[in-house]
């Protein structure tokens, strides 16, 4: 064997060994930092993931004084509260951070083949709803009125649709006749033991966007419904920089951390009433480029849109 060939093989072997060692170390580190597998994106373990979890519990002590507690970026506590619980709201979001280098991106965060079968990433820990992998981004909301899960995945729309039909069927959900299935979008309604459910899928650029929601019986008495026949959009900024959001050629600015929990109200927290339809949103955070998304809303829905890290749009259904 020629010396040059031997050298190439040696260098190649060392590179593979180095990547393997790095992969083992990264996997071990990920398991230490993320023991519950919240960031199991389905991509390489060498790609990073930003995960955020927060909960707010509102309670009342005997007989009339009230108190509230809030914790963020920690695992849910199993300790019993010292007051009678009235309501609990839990929110989470996670973003898979793929490298900017095109070669590294293809190696670590490849686009899923259009014919690739969808795999289960495990139930979302906040809502218990099914989540496919690989995914780029997820948000989740569990409140007294709704469970909702937003997933952005490179899977083809047909693969994502097949995944949800299969997984929701396993849960005993019954699909209602009249589903809308088109090449770039699908809308399916379900009957469940816990209330009416809906899944909406839209294909945009390199990803399929899936929004799954289950309305609870308490939703009828909720305090955040939109105007009749309209959709309500609440805006928030979870970053330390000013965010600029453009919807339907209307531009709004959000100060750092303004409305970061999507519950604050006031003149500095914009809200928009929208007719049902499909909208294009542009989001830009100081120092970063604009990111664009399309989303679809129906009458009598309330949505939240958070400015996430690096200006990533984080949508979630609230009602």
C-alpha angles and dihedrals in degrees: 000000000000118000092238091055090047091051092050091050092048093049091046091049092050091049092051091047091049092050090047092051091047090049092052092048092047092048091051091048092048091051090050094049096036109030093162093056094239090153099047092136097168091241125104116306086235090072115086130231133204111216127186128183128179137165137189122201120192117196144162128226124210125309111357112321116107135207138175136205132203133186130178139195093010134105115266112273122234093206115118115243119243091232137058108271116236101174142347127205122189126187131182139171135180132188125196108223110212119186120260093230106100096218093048090046091055091049099045105026108024123174111256115251112255090241095044114122117242116248125206115251090195127264116306107260095223100047105016088230120139120263126193126216145260097047137168099200141003134185127183137189130189115180136148089273107037150014112210135173127190118194130179112197136169089228116117114259092249091053093048091046091050091049094053095044089052097044096042090048089056088058092056095253112153117217114226119228117255100059115171111225119174132158093264104025144026134188122192130176125204140193114223136174089248100049142290117323136195136190123196122187127189128181113221127170108306098351148057115230115210124190116188121182138173118197115215123217090252089064090086089067098039122134098224108062117139126239112288111282092008137096121232122218120195118195130210141168120219094179134088092239135071113271127209117205124188121194123170091349090304112123123204131181124217122197119229112291092359110156090350092160095045091235103085115104130195144097092295094054108074121215126186132202110213133188112238112277147085120304138190116223127195118197127187130177121196111278095016139086125261118268121204131207137171121218136177126220132186132206117285094021127125119205136183126212119196127191102233134192114316089006097297111162111238110194124184134169113241102178 
